């Protein structure tokens, strides 16, 4: 699934327009990225955990 397909799925499931769903997805991605940049770990139960690791 790519971003466009995810936007369509969110729009259909939530009763939003594709533009609104795209904005919501972008907002989610930006919020996760901002928290990761601060060195925090983001956990979404039932979905996954995101964290920055140094290799």
Buried (B, 14 or more C-beta within 10 A) or exposed (E): EEEEEEBBEBBEEEEBEEEBBBEBBEEEEEEBEEBBEEEEEBEEEEEEEBEEEEE
